[in-house]
Amino acid sequence: MPALVSREAPRSRYLLLASCGLLACGGGDAGDTGLLADIQADMALGVVGLRLSVYADTGPVLANQVVPIRAAGGRLASVAIEVDPAHAGLRRMHAVGLGAGDVKVAEGTASAQVMAGAWARVVVRLEADPLSDRDGDGVPDSIDLCPDDGNTSAPCPGPQADIDASVGGDAGAGADARPMAMPDAAQPIDARPVDAPAADAGQVRRLDVGPDVPPDVPRPPVDIATPVDTAPAESPPSDAGFVCGQALLVTGTPVTPYDVLLRRRLEDLGCSVQLRGDSVFKIDDAAGKSVVVVSDTTTSNQVDGKLRDMRVGVFTLGGSLAPLLGMSGQAAGSDFGNTMGQQQLVITQPSHPLAAALTGVVDVLTTNGALHWAKPGASATVVATIVGSTDRAVAYAYEAGAPMVGLVAPARRVALGSDTRITLQFTNSMWRLFDAAARWAASHP
């Protein structure tokens, strides 16, 4: 099996496999944690060479690595990236297709959440259109945690300057980590044949993508031939009738890079955003705010009592907080839960503003992930459900004064059952649902 094994750092091993099927890549020499990527391009693009960069939260772990290709079109290469379980987490990939004379003719990006003890899978589809890179640092905006700040070391300046002690904890430690682009030969790579014995070799136990997936949960098969939409999220469409005003974004402590992406999205909607970490969040922080957006990086028992009776619109992400706010019952597995291996939602009320003009079955994640659902009360407006499960609501809301579960809604309440930590896997449709939820919660009747 022609392949190259390289060690860039003790924590990671990169198996660059040019001629194996994606499922076959995960055996024998590989450990139990990592990312399997299938890199694809159309024959007409004339790709004859490939370079790959991989980024973790804190920066690059592989820079401009030459990847041997096996064909000029279709599946160019399959790449297995082994990760130390202690350093699992988000991995972002940028693949560049080269034509004759090493000229860039195509590129693509993809992101996936790598969990300890699991192998994630992703497809990187190369396209001829150049990817946006606003700060010119070599990292496309679609995977850049700091798309407007082209500094070469973490953290980025910009919004980080005012994410200070008011958030609680050390907000600067990785809150806005810069994914640096490194020179081609920044560090030598130790190469050896793939069949050489690996000291940390293990057996791949499963292939999956998505946060909070127990290792013994089976996953549905992934169609690796289906291109993944890795284009940057579109900017929110303008809404002349909407004025956001001041928004409060409540996050975990310390704030994560994913929370920073939410903040930027709210700012794009025209909101003036204040961040508060869950450990320092107070009821008084909501005074004068038009909406309170709650990231699922929060610890729910630190914020639920403060939010439950708040007479301000509240928009929650994830699935753990909504039951505590009376938006559903509290029996895990029957009143609320999550469904693994999902990429789509069914829009059930396309005419409602929360549906963001979407209809039918829509792609909301670029790779398989977990979506949180609930069974809200009868007065709730359900806008989107799990595919094949009409009673499992992922996007739903209560109007102010509507009966919830155990109380009457003090103001508008909205839930969107997606993890903050997989925002880089959001499609434009998921961002549209996010925008619609924020707008609706902030628009008081």
N, C-alpha and C positions, 0 to 999 in steps of 0.2 A: 504494500500500500504506500505509494509515494506520498510523503508528508514531511513536514518540518516541525520540530518541537523546539520552542524557544523559551528561555527563562529571562524575563526582563526584571523580575523582582521575586524574592522568595515566596511572596504570598500568591503568585499567580503563575499558571503555565498556559501557554498558547499552542494549541495543536492546529496547524494550518493545513487543512486536508483538501486536496485538490480533486480527488477522484472517488470519494466514497459517497454513498447515499447519506442523507442527513440522519436517518435512524441508525445506520451502521457506524457513524462517527462516534457514537457514545459508548463504545464498549472497550473492554480490555485495558488500554492504557490510561483511560480517563478516571478521574476521581469522582466523588459523588455530588459535586457542586459545580455548576458552570452554566455557560450559555452556548447554545447551538444556533448558528446563523447560516441561512441559505442566501447567497448573493446572486441576484438575477438581473439580466438585461436583455433587451431585444437584439437580435442578430444585426439589424440595420445600423445600430450605433457604432459598430466596428470596434468594440472593446477588445484589446489584445493584452492588456496588462491591468493590474489591480493593486491598489494600496488601501490599507485599512488602519484607521485610528479608533481606539476604544478609550472611553472616559468613565471614571467612577465619580462619585460626588465631589471628591477633592481635587480632581484634575486628571491628566492623561495617565493611562497605564500601558498603552501601546500606541506608538506614534509612527504613522506612515510606513507600516510594515508591508513589505512586498508579499503578495499572496499569489501563488501560482494558479493559473486558471486552466480549465480543461476544455473550454469551448469558447467561441467568440459570441455566443448568444445562448439564451435559455439560462440554465443554472451555471453560472461562471465558476463558483466554488462553494464549498461547504466548510465552515470554520467552527471548530470546537474550542471554546475558551474556558479553561479550567480555573476556578476561583477558590481560594482558601475559604472554607465556610465562615471563618471568623471575620472575613472582609466581604461577605455577601452584601447585596444591595443593588441599587440602580446601576445598570451599565448602558452607556450610550455609544452608538457606533456610527462612524462616518466612512463610507466606502467611496473611493474615487476610481472610475474606469478610465484607463489611458488608451489612446489610439496610437497610430504610427508616430514615431518620434517622441513618445512619452507625453503627448499633448492630452490634457484632460478633455474627454468627450462626454462624460456622464458622471453623475454622483447621486448618492442616496443616503438616507439616515434611518435609523430605527432605535428604539429604546425598549428595554425589558427589565423587569425586576427579578434579580437572581436571589433565591432563597437558599439558606444553608440546607444541605441534604437534598437538593433538587436541581434538575437541569431545566432551564428556560429555553424556549425556542422562538425564533423571530425570522422574518424574511426582510431582507434589504433589497429594494427594487431600485435600480439605477435608471435615471431619466436624463435626457439631453439638456433640459432646462436647468440653468445654474441655480443653486439654492441661495436664498438670501443670507447675507452675513453682514449685518448692519455695522458691527464694530470692527470688521476687517481683521479678526484674530485667527481666521482659518477654521473656526468652529461654526457650522451653520446655525442659524437662529432656531431651527426646529429642535436642536438638542442642546443649545447654549443656555445655561442657567443665568448668564448675565449678558443678554444679547445687545445691550446698549453700552457696555463698559468694556473696552478692549484692553484692560490692563493684563499684564502677563503673570500675575501671581494673585492667589486668593487672599482676601475676598475682594469683590468689586466695590468701587466707591459708591457713587450714586445713592440709592435708597438705603444702603447699609449704614450710612452716616447717621441716620435718625432712627435706626432700629437699635436702641440702646438699652439701658438698664430698665426702661419702662416695660420691656418685654419680659424681663426676668431672666436670670441665668446669663450665660456667656453667649449673647446673640451673635457675636462676631465669629465664633468658632464654627466655621463651615456653613454659616447661614446663607451665604451667597457665593459658594465656592466657584472659583474660576477654572473652567476647563481649558487649560493652556494647550496651544498647538506647539509641538516641539520640533526641532530640526530633524531631518531624515536620519542623521547618524548621531543623534544626541548621546546614545549609549550603545555600546557593542552588545550584540545578542549572541548568546551561547546556543549553538545549534547542534543537534544530534539526531540520528535516525529515530523515527517514531517507534521502531520495534525495540529500541534499547530499553532495558528495565527501568521503570520509574520508581523512585523510592516512595513516592506518595501515591502510587497507582491504587485504584479502587474500582468498583463496579458501579456503573450508572444505575440508580434505582428507578428513576422515572423521569419523564420529560414534561415540564409544565411551565406556565408563566402566571404570575399574579401574586399579590400579597396575601398573607394569612392563609396559606393553603397547607393543611396538615399533610405530612409525608405519606400517609396511607390512603389518601383520597384519589381514586382513579380519575383520569382526565379523558375527555373525548378526543379522538384523533384530530390533528391539525392538518388542513390541506396546505401543504407547503408550496404548492404550485400557484396559489392565489396571491397576487401582489398585495402588499400592505400599503395603505395610504400613509406615507411618512412626510407629507407636505407640512410646512409650518401652519399653525392655526391662523385662520383669517382674523383680521381685526374685527371687533364687534361692529355690526352695522349701526349707522347713526340712527338715533330716534329723537326727532326734533321735540317731541312732547315729553321727553323724560329728563328730569333733573335729579341727579342722585343726591347731591348734598354730601354730608359727612357719613362715612361708613366706619364701623368698628369691625376689625378682623381679629378674632380670638384664635390663638394658635397654641400649640404645645410649647413647652419650655425646654431647651431654647428653640427659637424659630428655625424651621428647616428651609432648604432651598425651594421645596415645593410650595411652602406657604408664601414665599416671595413671589412665585409665579402667580398665585391667586391674587396677591396684592396688586401686581402689575395689571392683571386682567380687570380688576375693579377700577383701577385708575383709568384704563382705556375706556371704561364705561362712563367716565366723567366724575367718579367718586373721589372725594378727598379721604384717604384711608389712614386710620390710626390703628396700629398693631398693639395688642395686649397679649402677653403670655398667660396661660391658664393659672399659673401660680400667683400672679399679681392682679388678675382681673377682678374688678369690683362692679357692683350694680351701677354705681354712679358713673362708670365709664361710658354707659350708653346714653347719658344725658345729652340731648341735642343731636343725636345720631338718627339718620333716616332708616338705617338697617344695621343689624348685627349679623355678620357672616361667621360661622363657627367651623373651623377646619377640624377634620377628624384626627389631626395630630394631637388634639387636646386630650387630657385625661377627664373623662366624662364626670366623675364624681367631684371634680374641682369646679365645675361650671354649671352643672344642671340646676342646682338650687337657686342660682343667681339668674338663670335664664327663664325658668318655668313661668313666672308671673310677669315678665318684662313686657311693658306696653309699647314695644317697638317691634317692627317686623324682624323676624329671626329666620335665617336661612342656614340649615345645617347640612354638612357633607358627611358621607359615610353612613354607618348604621347604628352606632352604639348610643347616640344621644337622643335621637327622636323618641324612643320608647320612654325615656326618663322625662321628656317634656310633655308627655300625654298625647303624642301624635300617633301612637299605636299601643297595643297591649305590651306587657313586659315578659311574656313567656318565650324564651329563646327557642328557636326552631319551629314554633308554630305561629307566634305573633310577629316575629322578625327573624332575620337570618341573612346568610349570603349564599350565593350560587356561584360555583367555580366555573372556569372555562368559558366565560362569556365574552362576546364582542359586540352584541347587538341588543337593542331594545325594541319593543313594539309601542308605537305612539297610539294611545287610545282615545285622546280628545284633541285632534289636530287643530280644531278651531280655537282652543284656549290659548291665551298669550304665553303660558308656560311651555307650550309645545314648540315655540320658536319657528312656526310655519313648517315643521317637519311632519311627514306622514308615513304611515306604514312601518315596515321594519327598517331601522336605521343602524348603521355601524357607529358605535360610540367609542370603541377602543381599537387601537391598531394591532394589538396582540391579545390572546386570551388572558382574561383577568377575572377577578371576583367582583360581582356587583351585589350591593346590599339591598335588601327588600324589606317591606313591612306590609302588614295588613291593617291599614288605617280604619278609622271609624266611618260610619255611613255618610257623614256630612263632608268627608274629604273629597277633593277633586283629584282624581288619579289621572295623570297625563301619560305615564309610560310604565310598562311592566316588563318582567322577564319574558323572553320568548318562550311560548308554550305554557306559561303559568299566569293566567289572567288575574289571579287573586294575589299576585306578588308584585306590589307597587314599588317602583324604583324612584320615580319622580311624582310627588303628590303634595298637596297643600290644603290648608284650612284658611278660609276667610276670617277676618276679625269677627268675633262674636259667635262663631260656629261651635257647636258641641264637639269636643275632642274626646279623649278617653280619660275621664275623671275630672275634667275641668272644661271651661269655655275658653276658646282662644282669646287671649288678651289683645292680640294684634295678629297680623298675618304671620303664618308659619309655613315654611317650605322645606322639603327634604329632597336631596338628590343623593342617591345611594352609591356614590363613587368615592374611592379612596383618594385623598389628597396626594398620597405618595406615588400615584401612577399618573399624575397630570401630564407627564411627557408622552403617555400613551393615549391621551385624549384625541379623538378625531375632531374635525371642525363641528360636527353635529353635537358632540358632547359639550364643547365650549359654547355652542349656541344655547343648549339647555341650561348651562351654568349662567350665562348672561341673562336669559329670560327669568330664571329664578331670582337672581339678584335684583333685577328691575322690578319684578312683581312684588317682592318682599319690601322694597323701598318705596313703592307707590301706595301711599295710604288712601284708602277709599274715603 
